Amino acid sequence: MDSLRKVIEAFIFVAESPLSLDRLAVLLDRPRAEIKPVVEQLQQEYADSRRGFNLAAVAGGYQFRTSAELAPQLRRLNKDRSTRFSRAAMEPYRLSPIVSR
């Protein structure tokens, strides 16, 4: 059971989008009924530990999320980043060269 918890936790951690119980069941080749209590236990453990993140039920799946109470501090991270746009994103704003006739 402990190794199953570790694998579920790792899958959720590396996933780019929320992982559903059905998707976890396929990835782990185990019944959904076996996975659900493990995920619920992980959720409770993260909630009880009062860390800077938790395991949240999101969009029909599960995903690690930062704690809402830390939002003011976390905004500083994005504030320090400069915004860069790709050429494709800037294309509509390019000035057309003036063509003389």
DODRENGU-631592 format. One record per residue: x, y, z of N, C-alpha, C, CB in turn; residue in one letter; residue number from 1. Coordinates in steps of 0.001 Angstrom, whole numbers. Glycine has a CB too. Layout:
N
n.c1;n.c2;n.c3;ca.c1;ca.c2;ca.c3;c.c1;c.c2;c.c3;cb.c1;cb.c2;cb.c3;residu;num
X;Y;Z;X;Y;Z;X;Y;Z;X;Y;Z;A;NUM;
...
END
This chain:
101
n.c1;n.c2;n.c3;ca.c1;ca.c2;ca.c3;c.c1;c.c2;c.c3;cb.c1;cb.c2;cb.c3;residu;num
822;-1197;0;0;0;0;865;1259;0;-934;-1;1206;M;1;
1979;1235;736;2855;2403;796;3462;2703;-573;3967;2185;1830;D;2;
3837;1675;-1319;4405;1910;-2651;3337;2444;-3610;5021;607;-3211;S;3;
2091;2002;-3446;998;2515;-4271;798;4005;-3990;-315;1726;-4003;L;4;
836;4392;-2735;708;5803;-2363;1803;6638;-3012;759;5963;-839;R;5;
3015;6143;-2968;4144;6879;-3551;3976;7071;-5048;5453;6150;-3271;K;6;
3538;6028;-5726;3372;6101;-7178;2227;7055;-7536;3105;4691;-7766;V;7;
1121;6972;-6811;-5;7874;-7070;435;9318;-6855;-1213;7532;-6153;I;8;
1122;9556;-5768;1617;10892;-5450;2550;11399;-6549;2341;10887;-4095;E;9;
3426;10548;-7026;4365;10928;-8083;3640;11214;-9400;5408;9822;-8288;A;10;
2671;10384;-9761;1904;10618;-10992;1201;11975;-10932;868;9488;-11213;F;11;
560;12264;-9819;-158;13539;-9685;830;14702;-9731;-975;13577;-8363;I;12;
1971;14524;-9117;2981;15585;-9077;3503;15933;-10466;4141;15170;-8184;F;13;
3771;14947;-11298;4376;15221;-12608;3363;15495;-13717;5235;14065;-13012;V;14;
2102;15224;-13465;1077;15414;-14498;912;16895;-14841;-269;14826;-14034;A;15;
738;17172;-16120;557;18549;-16579;-859;19065;-16336;886;18647;-18053;E;16;
-1796;18166;-16133;-3181;18545;-15872;-3729;17597;-14799;-4053;18490;-17190;S;17;
-4882;17931;-14213;-5436;17066;-13166;-5636;15630;-13647;-6761;17629;-12673;P;18;
-5305;14679;-12780;-5464;13254;-13099;-6727;12720;-12441;-4225;12437;-12637;L;19;
-7577;12122;-13236;-8810;11528;-12715;-8512;10161;-12114;-9878;11407;-13830;S;20;
-9454;9680;-11322;-9314;8341;-10757;-9283;7292;-11869;-10465;8046;-9774;L;21;
-10073;7512;-12911;-10083;6573;-14032;-8722;6507;-14708;-11153;6969;-15048;D;22;
-8102;7664;-14915;-6777;7702;-15556;-5735;7043;-14662;-6362;9159;-15871;R;23;
-5795;7308;-13364;-4863;6660;-12430;-5056;5148;-12446;-5058;7205;-10997;L;24;
-6306;4699;-12528;-6591;3263;-12569;-5955;2617;-13792;-8105;3014;-12570;A;25;
-6024;3304;-14933;-5418;2782;-16165;-3886;2766;-16027;-5848;3642;-17398;V;26;
-3333;3857;-15554;-1870;3947;-15409;-1315;2896;-14455;-1479;5331;-14917;L;27;
-2065;2618;-13406;-1601;1685;-12373;-2108;257;-12568;-2029;2180;-11018;L;28;
-2993;76;-13551;-3588;-1231;-13814;-4199;-1818;-12539;-2534;-2192;-14391;D;29;
-4991;-969;-11882;-5670;-1364;-10648;-7094;-833;-10697;-4915;-832;-9382;R;30;
-7985;-1420;-9921;-9365;-936;-9920;-9479;452;-9281;-10268;-1925;-9181;P;31;
-10383;1213;-9828;-10640;2571;-9322;-10954;2548;-7829;-11805;3223;-10094;R;32;
-11699;1532;-7393;-12099;1399;-5991;-10895;1235;-5069;-13041;214;-5825;A;33;
-9798;762;-5585;-8581;602;-4784;-7795;1921;-4706;-7691;-512;-5381;E;34;
-7941;2745;-5713;-7174;3988;-5801;-7844;5130;-5035;-6991;4386;-7261;I;35;
-9155;5186;-5080;-9876;6306;-4466;-9541;6500;-2988;-11362;6097;-4617;K;36;
-9563;5451;-2146;-9247;5674;-733;-7800;6143;-504;-9495;4397;48;P;37;
-6910;5732;-1374;-5511;6154;-1243;-5397;7649;-1552;-4588;5326;-2191;V;38;
-6072;8097;-2598;-6057;9513;-2957;-6701;10338;-1843;-6791;9745;-4301;V;39;
-7809;9860;-1301;-8478;10575;-210;-7585;10658;1028;-9805;9885;146;E;40;
-6854;9598;1292;-5918;9597;2424;-4802;10614;2190;-5320;8183;2637;Q;41;
-4280;10666;967;-3251;11654;637;-3795;13077;800;-2740;11439;-805;L;42;
-5012;13305;337;-5630;14623;488;-5686;15021;1957;-7044;14633;-120;Q;43;
-6107;14105;2800;-6228;14399;4231;-4856;14655;4854;-6932;13239;4959;Q;44;
-3869;13885;4477;-2523;14071;5014;-1963;15448;4651;-1592;12971;4496;E;45;
-2155;15856;3402;-1666;17171;2988;-2437;18283;3697;-1784;17333;1462;Y;46;
-3720;18112;3897;-4526;19125;4599;-4089;19234;6059;-6037;18777;4517;A;47;
-3841;18100;6695;-3442;18095;8105;-2037;18646;8325;-3523;16691;8654;D;48;
-1174;18514;7337;226;18921;7505;435;20423;7369;1089;18208;6497;S;49;
-575;21139;6866;-525;22588;6711;731;23048;5961;-585;23254;8075;R;50;
987;22416;4838;2112;22778;3973;1728;23943;3079;2560;21574;3120;R;51;
2644;24337;2247;2407;25428;1317;1600;24993;107;3712;26012;870;G;52;
1261;23725;38;455;23202;-1064;-434;22096;-544;1347;22688;-2220;F;53;
-1432;21731;-1345;-2344;20660;-970;-2716;19852;-2202;-3606;21223;-288;N;54;
-3393;18757;-1963;-3877;17915;-3049;-5356;18227;-3231;-3640;16384;-2753;L;55;
-5676;18879;-4334;-7037;19364;-4558;-7752;18575;-5641;-7014;20832;-4926;A;56;
-9060;18448;-5465;-9923;17879;-6506;-10249;19018;-7463;-11247;17225;-5899;A;57;
-9809;18869;-8725;-9939;19939;-9712;-10360;19341;-11047;-8608;20729;-9859;V;58;
-11372;19923;-11666;-11780;19549;-13029;-11913;18037;-13221;-10781;20094;-14030;A;59;
-12510;17362;-12266;-12729;15927;-12391;-11504;15083;-12108;-13217;15622;-13747;G;60;
-10449;15698;-11580;-9230;14970;-11267;-8564;15539;-10033;-8270;15003;-12442;G;61;
-7298;15203;-9867;-6543;15646;-8690;-5261;16318;-9142;-6230;14456;-7742;Y;62;
-4908;17380;-8402;-3728;18161;-8763;-3198;18828;-7500;-4060;19224;-9867;Q;63;
-1875;18966;-7425;-1284;19715;-6328;-1484;21193;-6600;223;19376;-6154;F;64;
-1916;21926;-5589;-2173;23353;-5698;-1528;24071;-4522;-3693;23641;-5750;R;65;
-1057;25268;-4755;-524;26059;-3656;-1669;26544;-2780;305;27252;-4184;T;66;
-1372;26780;-1527;-2380;27254;-588;-2793;28681;-932;-1854;27180;855;S;67;
-4073;28930;-920;-4613;30244;-1280;-4076;31340;-372;-6136;30226;-1220;A;68;
-3824;31021;875;-3330;32027;1819;-1950;32560;1454;-3289;31446;3210;E;69;
-1242;31870;592;96;32305;186;92;33149;-1088;983;31102;-14;L;70;
-1077;33412;-1636;-1179;34149;-2901;-415;35473;-2902;-2627;34415;-3212;A;71;
-504;36295;-1851;241;37563;-1891;1759;37373;-2043;-41;38356;-628;P;72;
2305;36400;-1355;3734;36138;-1462;4097;35549;-2824;4178;35196;-351;Q;73;
3249;34664;-3331;3544;33997;-4590;3439;34935;-5790;2613;32829;-4776;L;74;
2654;35991;-5669;2548;36965;-6754;3902;37614;-7047;1512;38042;-6404;R;75;
4736;37710;-6040;6067;38295;-6223;6888;37520;-7248;6812;38339;-4891;R;76;
6694;36230;-7294;7431;35397;-8245;7121;35810;-9666;7098;33918;-8043;L;77;
5862;35997;-9989;5467;36399;-11336;5779;37860;-11610;3991;36146;-11543;N;78;
5794;38676;-10578;6088;40093;-10736;7524;40300;-11209;5851;40837;-9419;K;79;
8422;39435;-10769;9836;39553;-11120;10154;39041;-12517;10668;38811;-10121;D;80;
9238;38308;-13110;9475;37746;-14449;9079;38762;-15508;8684;36423;-14648;R;81;
9937;38918;-16487;9549;39787;-17589;8723;38972;-18573;10797;40413;-18285;S;82;
7782;39604;-19204;6918;38917;-20153;7583;38932;-21517;5513;39573;-20213;T;83;
7673;37782;-22118;8252;37668;-23448;7206;37065;-24368;9552;36808;-23433;R;84;
7161;37593;-25563;6210;37098;-26536;6953;36498;-27718;5266;38217;-26996;F;85;
6400;35450;-28275;6992;34843;-29461;6732;35736;-30662;6426;33421;-29702;S;86;
7461;35488;-31749;7224;36246;-32987;5783;36080;-33457;8196;35791;-34095;R;87;
5266;34862;-33339;3898;34597;-33781;2901;35418;-32962;3575;33093;-33666;A;88;
3152;35547;-31680;2249;36324;-30838;2300;37804;-31178;2589;36119;-29374;A;89;
3454;38272;-31613;3622;39687;-31923;3236;40034;-33362;5050;40093;-31673;M;90;
3040;39045;-34201;2761;39266;-35627;1630;40263;-35898;2419;37955;-36275;E;91;
503;40149;-35204;-580;41100;-35495;-206;42554;-35176;-1822;40717;-34707;P;92;
840;42763;-34388;1199;44110;-33967;2392;44688;-34741;1508;44108;-32494;Y;93;
2941;43912;-35669;4061;44400;-36452;3597;45525;-37366;4695;43261;-37269;R;94;
4431;46498;-37488;4117;47613;-38388;4466;47215;-39808;4881;48906;-37978;L;95;
3594;47510;-40688;3854;47243;-42109;4839;48259;-42617;2550;47281;-42948;S;96;
5778;47804;-43433;6700;48781;-43996;5957;49711;-44967;7873;48068;-44713;P;97;
6378;50933;-44994;5753;51895;-45889;6343;51688;-47273;5963;53364;-45395;I;98;
5478;51474;-48199;5901;51223;-49561;5570;52464;-50374;5216;49945;-50152;V;99;
6602;53041;-50966;6334;54233;-51794;6094;53780;-53233;7530;55264;-51725;S;100;
5245;54484;-53903;4917;54125;-55282;5393;55169;-56215;3438;53916;-55461;R;101;
END
